Structures are given as C-alpha cells and as structure tokens.
Amino acid sequence: MPSMTLAAVALGSNEGDREKNLRGAIEAIGRIPKSRIGSVSGFIATPPAPPANRSDPAYLNGVALIETELSVSDLHRDLQAIEASFGRVRSTPGAPRTLDLDLLLFGDAVVSTPTLTVPHPRMHERRFVLAPLAAIAPTIRHPVLKRTAAELLAAL
C-alpha cells in the first residue's frame, strides 16, 4: 500500500457566498481519489492582502489537512480543478476570487517549478494562513524554516 503524505491546504474566498464556497471546496477535496480530509480549521474573515485593492470584499479563510497517496503535482492539479469548478478565473494577482486553494505544505517536500512552490513561499508571513493552521496542527513543521506553525505564528 502506498504511503500517505500529510498536506496542508489554505482555503480562501471573497466572492459570492464565501462560506458556501469554502464548505463546497471541503466536500470536493474529500472526493479527491486516494485522499482523505483530516482536520479542518474554523473560518476567519480577513481583509484582502496586497497587491489586492483594499476596497475588495473581505476574505473568509481556513486550512484543511489532507492525507493523500497522490504526488504533489497530482494533488495540485486536483486542487486547481476544484477552483475552476467554482468559477475561479486567474486574472491579476490579488484579484477577487470565488475560491483560492493554496498548497501550503506537502509532507517535508520542497518543490520549486514554474507552476508550483511548496512550501508556499509566503505562508510564514500570513496570519490568515498561520492562525488556522496552528489551530489544527500547531506542531506541523515548515521543512525549510524548520519551525512549527505555532512558532511561525508567534513570530508574526
């Protein structure tokens, strides 16, 4: 039996029914083959991060932990397909979106390709990512910075 990898996925929405979008995304993630959802954080409302326009709607954010047999690229592909199914259009960075699913961590993998960087390159700077992550997985460790989610959050 293939081994399972623990992945952390940030969930965000600031268009339409934000909570419905996030709950629907969690359901869709639960249907990804060879994967299962572990913990899901509560949702927090946050203002859009730069370079977004500060007059854009507030985000609803959370984090889900996923155990998966998929490769990092296959999981990323499936997450992007879920975004697209919710009407996500990739226009300009920071633009409002119905759904944003960012792969934060994938076990202890360090990946850098033109389309994917894991760990997420700005996760350690974002309270709206670290607070929900630390709430459900305080000891999960950033494979490059070698600090836990709780330590990264405390450092903000």
Chimera marker file (.cmm) of the C-alpha trace (Angstrom):
<marker_set name="trace">
<marker id="1" x="0.000" y="0.000" z="0.000" r="1" g="1" b="0" radius="0.5"/>
<marker id="2" x="1.428" y="3.416" z="-0.940" r="1" g="1" b="0" radius="0.5"/>
<marker id="3" x="2.316" y="5.686" z="1.936" r="1" g="1" b="0" radius="0.5"/>
<marker id="4" x="0.172" y="8.656" z="2.859" r="1" g="1" b="0" radius="0.5"/>
<marker id="5" x="1.544" y="12.196" z="2.854" r="1" g="1" b="0" radius="0.5"/>
<marker id="6" x="0.092" y="14.900" z="5.065" r="1" g="1" b="0" radius="0.5"/>
<marker id="7" x="-0.651" y="18.058" z="3.099" r="1" g="1" b="0" radius="0.5"/>
<marker id="8" x="-1.930" y="21.411" z="4.336" r="1" g="1" b="0" radius="0.5"/>
<marker id="9" x="-4.203" y="23.443" z="2.063" r="1" g="1" b="0" radius="0.5"/>
<marker id="10" x="-5.233" y="27.060" z="2.631" r="1" g="1" b="0" radius="0.5"/>
<marker id="11" x="-8.848" y="27.845" z="1.728" r="1" g="1" b="0" radius="0.5"/>
<marker id="12" x="-9.986" y="31.324" z="0.783" r="1" g="1" b="0" radius="0.5"/>
<marker id="13" x="-12.952" y="33.055" z="-0.828" r="1" g="1" b="0" radius="0.5"/>
<marker id="14" x="-14.025" y="36.675" z="-1.218" r="1" g="1" b="0" radius="0.5"/>
<marker id="15" x="-16.652" y="36.481" z="-3.979" r="1" g="1" b="0" radius="0.5"/>
<marker id="16" x="-20.180" y="35.193" z="-3.730" r="1" g="1" b="0" radius="0.5"/>
<marker id="17" x="-21.303" y="33.157" z="-0.727" r="1" g="1" b="0" radius="0.5"/>
<marker id="18" x="-17.873" y="32.773" z="0.860" r="1" g="1" b="0" radius="0.5"/>
<marker id="19" x="-18.836" y="30.200" z="3.475" r="1" g="1" b="0" radius="0.5"/>
<marker id="20" x="-20.777" y="28.114" z="0.952" r="1" g="1" b="0" radius="0.5"/>
<marker id="21" x="-17.752" y="28.234" z="-1.376" r="1" g="1" b="0" radius="0.5"/>
<marker id="22" x="-15.392" y="27.021" z="1.363" r="1" g="1" b="0" radius="0.5"/>
<marker id="23" x="-17.735" y="24.290" z="2.582" r="1" g="1" b="0" radius="0.5"/>
<marker id="24" x="-18.249" y="23.140" z="-1.008" r="1" g="1" b="0" radius="0.5"/>
<marker id="25" x="-14.497" y="23.104" z="-1.564" r="1" g="1" b="0" radius="0.5"/>
<marker id="26" x="-14.011" y="20.936" z="1.528" r="1" g="1" b="0" radius="0.5"/>
<marker id="27" x="-16.609" y="18.498" z="0.184" r="1" g="1" b="0" radius="0.5"/>
<marker id="28" x="-14.867" y="18.467" z="-3.203" r="1" g="1" b="0" radius="0.5"/>
<marker id="29" x="-11.459" y="17.918" z="-1.600" r="1" g="1" b="0" radius="0.5"/>
<marker id="30" x="-12.992" y="14.980" z="0.246" r="1" g="1" b="0" radius="0.5"/>
<marker id="31" x="-13.766" y="13.401" z="-3.135" r="1" g="1" b="0" radius="0.5"/>
<marker id="32" x="-10.169" y="13.583" z="-4.431" r="1" g="1" b="0" radius="0.5"/>
<marker id="33" x="-9.103" y="9.993" z="-5.187" r="1" g="1" b="0" radius="0.5"/>
<marker id="34" x="-6.590" y="8.325" z="-2.872" r="1" g="1" b="0" radius="0.5"/>
<marker id="35" x="-7.011" y="11.150" z="-0.362" r="1" g="1" b="0" radius="0.5"/>
<marker id="36" x="-8.964" y="11.937" z="2.776" r="1" g="1" b="0" radius="0.5"/>
<marker id="37" x="-9.556" y="15.053" z="4.803" r="1" g="1" b="0" radius="0.5"/>
<marker id="38" x="-8.179" y="15.103" z="8.308" r="1" g="1" b="0" radius="0.5"/>
<marker id="39" x="-8.781" y="18.269" z="10.289" r="1" g="1" b="0" radius="0.5"/>
<marker id="40" x="-10.422" y="21.461" z="9.052" r="1" g="1" b="0" radius="0.5"/>
<marker id="41" x="-9.988" y="24.758" z="10.878" r="1" g="1" b="0" radius="0.5"/>
<marker id="42" x="-12.682" y="27.238" z="11.630" r="1" g="1" b="0" radius="0.5"/>
<marker id="43" x="-13.031" y="30.146" z="9.211" r="1" g="1" b="0" radius="0.5"/>
<marker id="44" x="-11.775" y="33.669" z="9.844" r="1" g="1" b="0" radius="0.5"/>
<marker id="45" x="-12.624" y="36.867" z="7.971" r="1" g="1" b="0" radius="0.5"/>
<marker id="46" x="-9.639" y="38.944" z="6.862" r="1" g="1" b="0" radius="0.5"/>
<marker id="47" x="-9.052" y="41.952" z="4.627" r="1" g="1" b="0" radius="0.5"/>
<marker id="48" x="-7.502" y="41.220" z="1.224" r="1" g="1" b="0" radius="0.5"/>
<marker id="49" x="-3.702" y="41.073" z="1.232" r="1" g="1" b="0" radius="0.5"/>
<marker id="50" x="-1.639" y="43.296" z="-1.064" r="1" g="1" b="0" radius="0.5"/>
<marker id="51" x="-1.473" y="43.640" z="-4.012" r="1" g="1" b="0" radius="0.5"/>
<marker id="52" x="-5.276" y="43.426" z="-3.806" r="1" g="1" b="0" radius="0.5"/>
<marker id="53" x="-7.354" y="46.562" z="-3.718" r="1" g="1" b="0" radius="0.5"/>
<marker id="54" x="-8.278" y="47.303" z="-0.097" r="1" g="1" b="0" radius="0.5"/>
<marker id="55" x="-11.851" y="48.040" z="-1.212" r="1" g="1" b="0" radius="0.5"/>
<marker id="56" x="-12.249" y="44.438" z="-2.427" r="1" g="1" b="0" radius="0.5"/>
<marker id="57" x="-14.510" y="42.230" z="-0.293" r="1" g="1" b="0" radius="0.5"/>
<marker id="58" x="-13.028" y="40.595" z="2.819" r="1" g="1" b="0" radius="0.5"/>
<marker id="59" x="-11.827" y="37.023" z="2.582" r="1" g="1" b="0" radius="0.5"/>
<marker id="60" x="-13.056" y="34.084" z="4.537" r="1" g="1" b="0" radius="0.5"/>
<marker id="61" x="-10.031" y="31.852" z="5.198" r="1" g="1" b="0" radius="0.5"/>
<marker id="62" x="-9.312" y="28.458" z="6.695" r="1" g="1" b="0" radius="0.5"/>
<marker id="63" x="-6.986" y="25.477" z="6.411" r="1" g="1" b="0" radius="0.5"/>
<marker id="64" x="-7.610" y="21.795" z="5.745" r="1" g="1" b="0" radius="0.5"/>
<marker id="65" x="-5.243" y="18.904" z="6.376" r="1" g="1" b="0" radius="0.5"/>
<marker id="66" x="-5.329" y="16.162" z="3.770" r="1" g="1" b="0" radius="0.5"/>
<marker id="67" x="-3.784" y="12.727" z="3.852" r="1" g="1" b="0" radius="0.5"/>
<marker id="68" x="-3.039" y="11.613" z="0.319" r="1" g="1" b="0" radius="0.5"/>
<marker id="69" x="-1.323" y="8.930" z="-1.723" r="1" g="1" b="0" radius="0.5"/>
<marker id="70" x="-1.130" y="11.347" z="-4.671" r="1" g="1" b="0" radius="0.5"/>
<marker id="71" x="2.030" y="13.055" z="-5.823" r="1" g="1" b="0" radius="0.5"/>
<marker id="72" x="2.393" y="16.748" z="-5.058" r="1" g="1" b="0" radius="0.5"/>
<marker id="73" x="1.769" y="17.622" z="-8.724" r="1" g="1" b="0" radius="0.5"/>
<marker id="74" x="-1.353" y="15.447" z="-8.924" r="1" g="1" b="0" radius="0.5"/>
<marker id="75" x="-2.792" y="16.955" z="-5.735" r="1" g="1" b="0" radius="0.5"/>
<marker id="76" x="-2.029" y="20.465" z="-7.031" r="1" g="1" b="0" radius="0.5"/>
<marker id="77" x="-3.761" y="19.653" z="-10.326" r="1" g="1" b="0" radius="0.5"/>
<marker id="78" x="-6.845" y="18.385" z="-8.484" r="1" g="1" b="0" radius="0.5"/>
<marker id="79" x="-6.959" y="21.485" z="-6.254" r="1" g="1" b="0" radius="0.5"/>
<marker id="80" x="-6.789" y="23.746" z="-9.314" r="1" g="1" b="0" radius="0.5"/>
<marker id="81" x="-9.597" y="21.749" z="-10.950" r="1" g="1" b="0" radius="0.5"/>
<marker id="82" x="-11.744" y="22.319" z="-7.839" r="1" g="1" b="0" radius="0.5"/>
<marker id="83" x="-11.002" y="26.071" z="-8.015" r="1" g="1" b="0" radius="0.5"/>
<marker id="84" x="-12.050" y="26.101" z="-11.680" r="1" g="1" b="0" radius="0.5"/>
<marker id="85" x="-15.269" y="24.208" z="-10.876" r="1" g="1" b="0" radius="0.5"/>
<marker id="86" x="-16.163" y="27.073" z="-8.501" r="1" g="1" b="0" radius="0.5"/>
<marker id="87" x="-15.660" y="29.648" z="-11.235" r="1" g="1" b="0" radius="0.5"/>
<marker id="88" x="-12.120" y="30.697" z="-10.291" r="1" g="1" b="0" radius="0.5"/>
<marker id="89" x="-10.629" y="32.844" z="-13.023" r="1" g="1" b="0" radius="0.5"/>
<marker id="90" x="-6.915" y="33.565" z="-12.838" r="1" g="1" b="0" radius="0.5"/>
<marker id="91" x="-6.611" y="37.176" z="-13.930" r="1" g="1" b="0" radius="0.5"/>
<marker id="92" x="-4.350" y="39.515" z="-11.996" r="1" g="1" b="0" radius="0.5"/>
<marker id="93" x="-2.622" y="38.701" z="-8.689" r="1" g="1" b="0" radius="0.5"/>
<marker id="94" x="-4.795" y="39.683" z="-5.744" r="1" g="1" b="0" radius="0.5"/>
<marker id="95" x="-7.993" y="39.873" z="-7.794" r="1" g="1" b="0" radius="0.5"/>
<marker id="96" x="-11.195" y="38.795" z="-6.006" r="1" g="1" b="0" radius="0.5"/>
<marker id="97" x="-11.933" y="35.089" z="-6.340" r="1" g="1" b="0" radius="0.5"/>
<marker id="98" x="-14.702" y="32.658" z="-5.623" r="1" g="1" b="0" radius="0.5"/>
<marker id="99" x="-12.190" y="30.117" z="-4.351" r="1" g="1" b="0" radius="0.5"/>
<marker id="100" x="-8.484" y="30.040" z="-3.638" r="1" g="1" b="0" radius="0.5"/>
<marker id="101" x="-6.843" y="26.733" z="-2.678" r="1" g="1" b="0" radius="0.5"/>
<marker id="102" x="-3.137" y="27.069" z="-1.911" r="1" g="1" b="0" radius="0.5"/>
<marker id="103" x="-0.997" y="24.027" z="-1.226" r="1" g="1" b="0" radius="0.5"/>
<marker id="104" x="0.936" y="25.183" z="1.841" r="1" g="1" b="0" radius="0.5"/>
<marker id="105" x="2.817" y="22.035" z="2.801" r="1" g="1" b="0" radius="0.5"/>
<marker id="106" x="3.206" y="18.559" z="1.351" r="1" g="1" b="0" radius="0.5"/>
<marker id="107" x="4.930" y="16.424" z="3.969" r="1" g="1" b="0" radius="0.5"/>
<marker id="108" x="8.527" y="17.573" z="4.115" r="1" g="1" b="0" radius="0.5"/>
<marker id="109" x="8.714" y="18.153" z="0.349" r="1" g="1" b="0" radius="0.5"/>
<marker id="110" x="10.415" y="21.204" z="-1.091" r="1" g="1" b="0" radius="0.5"/>
<marker id="111" x="9.214" y="21.866" z="-4.650" r="1" g="1" b="0" radius="0.5"/>
<marker id="112" x="10.035" y="24.723" z="-6.979" r="1" g="1" b="0" radius="0.5"/>
<marker id="113" x="8.652" y="24.618" z="-10.505" r="1" g="1" b="0" radius="0.5"/>
<marker id="114" x="7.251" y="27.344" z="-12.759" r="1" g="1" b="0" radius="0.5"/>
<marker id="115" x="3.714" y="26.418" z="-11.613" r="1" g="1" b="0" radius="0.5"/>
<marker id="116" x="4.176" y="25.243" z="-8.015" r="1" g="1" b="0" radius="0.5"/>
<marker id="117" x="6.242" y="26.214" z="-4.990" r="1" g="1" b="0" radius="0.5"/>
<marker id="118" x="5.952" y="24.145" z="-1.807" r="1" g="1" b="0" radius="0.5"/>
<marker id="119" x="6.130" y="25.129" z="0.954" r="1" g="1" b="0" radius="0.5"/>
<marker id="120" x="4.035" y="28.123" z="-0.029" r="1" g="1" b="0" radius="0.5"/>
<marker id="121" x="6.539" y="30.983" z="-0.364" r="1" g="1" b="0" radius="0.5"/>
<marker id="122" x="4.615" y="33.491" z="1.780" r="1" g="1" b="0" radius="0.5"/>
<marker id="123" x="2.816" y="31.268" z="4.292" r="1" g="1" b="0" radius="0.5"/>
<marker id="124" x="5.166" y="32.262" z="7.121" r="1" g="1" b="0" radius="0.5"/>
<marker id="125" x="4.211" y="35.943" z="6.609" r="1" g="1" b="0" radius="0.5"/>
<marker id="126" x="0.447" y="35.476" z="6.640" r="1" g="1" b="0" radius="0.5"/>
<marker id="127" x="-1.542" y="35.413" z="9.871" r="1" g="1" b="0" radius="0.5"/>
<marker id="128" x="-4.666" y="34.397" z="7.903" r="1" g="1" b="0" radius="0.5"/>
<marker id="129" x="-2.828" y="31.179" z="6.969" r="1" g="1" b="0" radius="0.5"/>
<marker id="130" x="-0.865" y="30.518" z="10.153" r="1" g="1" b="0" radius="0.5"/>
<marker id="131" x="-3.671" y="31.126" z="12.658" r="1" g="1" b="0" radius="0.5"/>
<marker id="132" x="-5.986" y="28.440" z="11.224" r="1" g="1" b="0" radius="0.5"/>
<marker id="133" x="-3.040" y="26.100" z="10.530" r="1" g="1" b="0" radius="0.5"/>
<marker id="134" x="-1.714" y="26.441" z="14.072" r="1" g="1" b="0" radius="0.5"/>
<marker id="135" x="-5.225" y="25.881" z="15.456" r="1" g="1" b="0" radius="0.5"/>
<marker id="136" x="-5.430" y="22.395" z="13.906" r="1" g="1" b="0" radius="0.5"/>
<marker id="137" x="-1.753" y="21.428" z="13.563" r="1" g="1" b="0" radius="0.5"/>
<marker id="138" x="0.421" y="23.526" z="15.888" r="1" g="1" b="0" radius="0.5"/>
<marker id="139" x="3.382" y="21.143" z="15.609" r="1" g="1" b="0" radius="0.5"/>
<marker id="140" x="3.396" y="20.778" z="11.824" r="1" g="1" b="0" radius="0.5"/>
<marker id="141" x="6.859" y="21.865" z="10.712" r="1" g="1" b="0" radius="0.5"/>
<marker id="142" x="7.911" y="24.102" z="7.817" r="1" g="1" b="0" radius="0.5"/>
<marker id="143" x="10.540" y="21.986" z="6.011" r="1" g="1" b="0" radius="0.5"/>
<marker id="144" x="12.745" y="24.946" z="5.054" r="1" g="1" b="0" radius="0.5"/>
<marker id="145" x="12.398" y="27.259" z="8.063" r="1" g="1" b="0" radius="0.5"/>
<marker id="146" x="12.418" y="24.277" z="10.477" r="1" g="1" b="0" radius="0.5"/>
<marker id="147" x="9.813" y="25.954" z="12.699" r="1" g="1" b="0" radius="0.5"/>
<marker id="148" x="6.354" y="24.775" z="13.681" r="1" g="1" b="0" radius="0.5"/>
<marker id="149" x="3.157" y="26.513" z="12.650" r="1" g="1" b="0" radius="0.5"/>
<marker id="150" x="2.743" y="27.701" z="16.252" r="1" g="1" b="0" radius="0.5"/>
<marker id="151" x="6.299" y="29.121" z="16.290" r="1" g="1" b="0" radius="0.5"/>
<marker id="152" x="5.793" y="30.878" z="12.948" r="1" g="1" b="0" radius="0.5"/>
<marker id="153" x="2.516" y="32.376" z="14.161" r="1" g="1" b="0" radius="0.5"/>
<marker id="154" x="4.112" y="33.584" z="17.410" r="1" g="1" b="0" radius="0.5"/>
<marker id="155" x="6.882" y="35.253" z="15.384" r="1" g="1" b="0" radius="0.5"/>
<marker id="156" x="4.440" y="37.483" z="13.463" r="1" g="1" b="0" radius="0.5"/>
<link id1="1" id2="2" r="1" g="1" b="0" radius="0.2"/>
<link id1="2" id2="3" r="1" g="1" b="0" radius="0.2"/>
<link id1="3" id2="4" r="1" g="1" b="0" radius="0.2"/>
<link id1="4" id2="5" r="1" g="1" b="0" radius="0.2"/>
<link id1="5" id2="6" r="1" g="1" b="0" radius="0.2"/>
<link id1="6" id2="7" r="1" g="1" b="0" radius="0.2"/>
<link id1="7" id2="8" r="1" g="1" b="0" radius="0.2"/>
<link id1="8" id2="9" r="1" g="1" b="0" radius="0.2"/>
<link id1="9" id2="10" r="1" g="1" b="0" radius="0.2"/>
<link id1="10" id2="11" r="1" g="1" b="0" radius="0.2"/>
<link id1="11" id2="12" r="1" g="1" b="0" radius="0.2"/>
<link id1="12" id2="13" r="1" g="1" b="0" radius="0.2"/>
<link id1="13" id2="14" r="1" g="1" b="0" radius="0.2"/>
<link id1="14" id2="15" r="1" g="1" b="0" radius="0.2"/>
<link id1="15" id2="16" r="1" g="1" b="0" radius="0.2"/>
<link id1="16" id2="17" r="1" g="1" b="0" radius="0.2"/>
<link id1="17" id2="18" r="1" g="1" b="0" radius="0.2"/>
<link id1="18" id2="19" r="1" g="1" b="0" radius="0.2"/>
<link id1="19" id2="20" r="1" g="1" b="0" radius="0.2"/>
<link id1="20" id2="21" r="1" g="1" b="0" radius="0.2"/>
<link id1="21" id2="22" r="1" g="1" b="0" radius="0.2"/>
<link id1="22" id2="23" r="1" g="1" b="0" radius="0.2"/>
<link id1="23" id2="24" r="1" g="1" b="0" radius="0.2"/>
<link id1="24" id2="25" r="1" g="1" b="0" radius="0.2"/>
<link id1="25" id2="26" r="1" g="1" b="0" radius="0.2"/>
<link id1="26" id2="27" r="1" g="1" b="0" radius="0.2"/>
<link id1="27" id2="28" r="1" g="1" b="0" radius="0.2"/>
<link id1="28" id2="29" r="1" g="1" b="0" radius="0.2"/>
<link id1="29" id2="30" r="1" g="1" b="0" radius="0.2"/>
<link id1="30" id2="31" r="1" g="1" b="0" radius="0.2"/>
<link id1="31" id2="32" r="1" g="1" b="0" radius="0.2"/>
<link id1="32" id2="33" r="1" g="1" b="0" radius="0.2"/>
<link id1="33" id2="34" r="1" g="1" b="0" radius="0.2"/>
<link id1="34" id2="35" r="1" g="1" b="0" radius="0.2"/>
<link id1="35" id2="36" r="1" g="1" b="0" radius="0.2"/>
<link id1="36" id2="37" r="1" g="1" b="0" radius="0.2"/>
<link id1="37" id2="38" r="1" g="1" b="0" radius="0.2"/>
<link id1="38" id2="39" r="1" g="1" b="0" radius="0.2"/>
<link id1="39" id2="40" r="1" g="1" b="0" radius="0.2"/>
<link id1="40" id2="41" r="1" g="1" b="0" radius="0.2"/>
<link id1="41" id2="42" r="1" g="1" b="0" radius="0.2"/>
<link id1="42" id2="43" r="1" g="1" b="0" radius="0.2"/>
<link id1="43" id2="44" r="1" g="1" b="0" radius="0.2"/>
<link id1="44" id2="45" r="1" g="1" b="0" radius="0.2"/>
<link id1="45" id2="46" r="1" g="1" b="0" radius="0.2"/>
<link id1="46" id2="47" r="1" g="1" b="0" radius="0.2"/>
<link id1="47" id2="48" r="1" g="1" b="0" radius="0.2"/>
<link id1="48" id2="49" r="1" g="1" b="0" radius="0.2"/>
<link id1="49" id2="50" r="1" g="1" b="0" radius="0.2"/>
<link id1="50" id2="51" r="1" g="1" b="0" radius="0.2"/>
<link id1="51" id2="52" r="1" g="1" b="0" radius="0.2"/>
<link id1="52" id2="53" r="1" g="1" b="0" radius="0.2"/>
<link id1="53" id2="54" r="1" g="1" b="0" radius="0.2"/>
<link id1="54" id2="55" r="1" g="1" b="0" radius="0.2"/>
<link id1="55" id2="56" r="1" g="1" b="0" radius="0.2"/>
<link id1="56" id2="57" r="1" g="1" b="0" radius="0.2"/>
<link id1="57" id2="58" r="1" g="1" b="0" radius="0.2"/>
<link id1="58" id2="59" r="1" g="1" b="0" radius="0.2"/>
<link id1="59" id2="60" r="1" g="1" b="0" radius="0.2"/>
<link id1="60" id2="61" r="1" g="1" b="0" radius="0.2"/>
<link id1="61" id2="62" r="1" g="1" b="0" radius="0.2"/>
<link id1="62" id2="63" r="1" g="1" b="0" radius="0.2"/>
<link id1="63" id2="64" r="1" g="1" b="0" radius="0.2"/>
<link id1="64" id2="65" r="1" g="1" b="0" radius="0.2"/>
<link id1="65" id2="66" r="1" g="1" b="0" radius="0.2"/>
<link id1="66" id2="67" r="1" g="1" b="0" radius="0.2"/>
<link id1="67" id2="68" r="1" g="1" b="0" radius="0.2"/>
<link id1="68" id2="69" r="1" g="1" b="0" radius="0.2"/>
<link id1="69" id2="70" r="1" g="1" b="0" radius="0.2"/>
<link id1="70" id2="71" r="1" g="1" b="0" radius="0.2"/>
<link id1="71" id2="72" r="1" g="1" b="0" radius="0.2"/>
<link id1="72" id2="73" r="1" g="1" b="0" radius="0.2"/>
<link id1="73" id2="74" r="1" g="1" b="0" radius="0.2"/>
<link id1="74" id2="75" r="1" g="1" b="0" radius="0.2"/>
<link id1="75" id2="76" r="1" g="1" b="0" radius="0.2"/>
<link id1="76" id2="77" r="1" g="1" b="0" radius="0.2"/>
<link id1="77" id2="78" r="1" g="1" b="0" radius="0.2"/>
<link id1="78" id2="79" r="1" g="1" b="0" radius="0.2"/>
<link id1="79" id2="80" r="1" g="1" b="0" radius="0.2"/>
<link id1="80" id2="81" r="1" g="1" b="0" radius="0.2"/>
<link id1="81" id2="82" r="1" g="1" b="0" radius="0.2"/>
<link id1="82" id2="83" r="1" g="1" b="0" radius="0.2"/>
<link id1="83" id2="84" r="1" g="1" b="0" radius="0.2"/>
<link id1="84" id2="85" r="1" g="1" b="0" radius="0.2"/>
<link id1="85" id2="86" r="1" g="1" b="0" radius="0.2"/>
<link id1="86" id2="87" r="1" g="1" b="0" radius="0.2"/>
<link id1="87" id2="88" r="1" g="1" b="0" radius="0.2"/>
<link id1="88" id2="89" r="1" g="1" b="0" radius="0.2"/>
<link id1="89" id2="90" r="1" g="1" b="0" radius="0.2"/>
<link id1="90" id2="91" r="1" g="1" b="0" radius="0.2"/>
<link id1="91" id2="92" r="1" g="1" b="0" radius="0.2"/>
<link id1="92" id2="93" r="1" g="1" b="0" radius="0.2"/>
<link id1="93" id2="94" r="1" g="1" b="0" radius="0.2"/>
<link id1="94" id2="95" r="1" g="1" b="0" radius="0.2"/>
<link id1="95" id2="96" r="1" g="1" b="0" radius="0.2"/>
<link id1="96" id2="97" r="1" g="1" b="0" radius="0.2"/>
<link id1="97" id2="98" r="1" g="1" b="0" radius="0.2"/>
<link id1="98" id2="99" r="1" g="1" b="0" radius="0.2"/>
<link id1="99" id2="100" r="1" g="1" b="0" radius="0.2"/>
<link id1="100" id2="101" r="1" g="1" b="0" radius="0.2"/>
<link id1="101" id2="102" r="1" g="1" b="0" radius="0.2"/>
<link id1="102" id2="103" r="1" g="1" b="0" radius="0.2"/>
<link id1="103" id2="104" r="1" g="1" b="0" radius="0.2"/>
<link id1="104" id2="105" r="1" g="1" b="0" radius="0.2"/>
<link id1="105" id2="106" r="1" g="1" b="0" radius="0.2"/>
<link id1="106" id2="107" r="1" g="1" b="0" radius="0.2"/>
<link id1="107" id2="108" r="1" g="1" b="0" radius="0.2"/>
<link id1="108" id2="109" r="1" g="1" b="0" radius="0.2"/>
<link id1="109" id2="110" r="1" g="1" b="0" radius="0.2"/>
<link id1="110" id2="111" r="1" g="1" b="0" radius="0.2"/>
<link id1="111" id2="112" r="1" g="1" b="0" radius="0.2"/>
<link id1="112" id2="113" r="1" g="1" b="0" radius="0.2"/>
<link id1="113" id2="114" r="1" g="1" b="0" radius="0.2"/>
<link id1="114" id2="115" r="1" g="1" b="0" radius="0.2"/>
<link id1="115" id2="116" r="1" g="1" b="0" radius="0.2"/>
<link id1="116" id2="117" r="1" g="1" b="0" radius="0.2"/>
<link id1="117" id2="118" r="1" g="1" b="0" radius="0.2"/>
<link id1="118" id2="119" r="1" g="1" b="0" radius="0.2"/>
<link id1="119" id2="120" r="1" g="1" b="0" radius="0.2"/>
<link id1="120" id2="121" r="1" g="1" b="0" radius="0.2"/>
<link id1="121" id2="122" r="1" g="1" b="0" radius="0.2"/>
<link id1="122" id2="123" r="1" g="1" b="0" radius="0.2"/>
<link id1="123" id2="124" r="1" g="1" b="0" radius="0.2"/>
<link id1="124" id2="125" r="1" g="1" b="0" radius="0.2"/>
<link id1="125" id2="126" r="1" g="1" b="0" radius="0.2"/>
<link id1="126" id2="127" r="1" g="1" b="0" radius="0.2"/>
<link id1="127" id2="128" r="1" g="1" b="0" radius="0.2"/>
<link id1="128" id2="129" r="1" g="1" b="0" radius="0.2"/>
<link id1="129" id2="130" r="1" g="1" b="0" radius="0.2"/>
<link id1="130" id2="131" r="1" g="1" b="0" radius="0.2"/>
<link id1="131" id2="132" r="1" g="1" b="0" radius="0.2"/>
<link id1="132" id2="133" r="1" g="1" b="0" radius="0.2"/>
<link id1="133" id2="134" r="1" g="1" b="0" radius="0.2"/>
<link id1="134" id2="135" r="1" g="1" b="0" radius="0.2"/>
<link id1="135" id2="136" r="1" g="1" b="0" radius="0.2"/>
<link id1="136" id2="137" r="1" g="1" b="0" radius="0.2"/>
<link id1="137" id2="138" r="1" g="1" b="0" radius="0.2"/>
<link id1="138" id2="139" r="1" g="1" b="0" radius="0.2"/>
<link id1="139" id2="140" r="1" g="1" b="0" radius="0.2"/>
<link id1="140" id2="141" r="1" g="1" b="0" radius="0.2"/>
<link id1="141" id2="142" r="1" g="1" b="0" radius="0.2"/>
<link id1="142" id2="143" r="1" g="1" b="0" radius="0.2"/>
<link id1="143" id2="144" r="1" g="1" b="0" radius="0.2"/>
<link id1="144" id2="145" r="1" g="1" b="0" radius="0.2"/>
<link id1="145" id2="146" r="1" g="1" b="0" radius="0.2"/>
<link id1="146" id2="147" r="1" g="1" b="0" radius="0.2"/>
<link id1="147" id2="148" r="1" g="1" b="0" radius="0.2"/>
<link id1="148" id2="149" r="1" g="1" b="0" radius="0.2"/>
<link id1="149" id2="150" r="1" g="1" b="0" radius="0.2"/>
<link id1="150" id2="151" r="1" g="1" b="0" radius="0.2"/>
<link id1="151" id2="152" r="1" g="1" b="0" radius="0.2"/>
<link id1="152" id2="153" r="1" g="1" b="0" radius="0.2"/>
<link id1="153" id2="154" r="1" g="1" b="0" radius="0.2"/>
<link id1="154" id2="155" r="1" g="1" b="0" radius="0.2"/>
<link id1="155" id2="156" r="1" g="1" b="0" radius="0.2"/>
</marker_set>
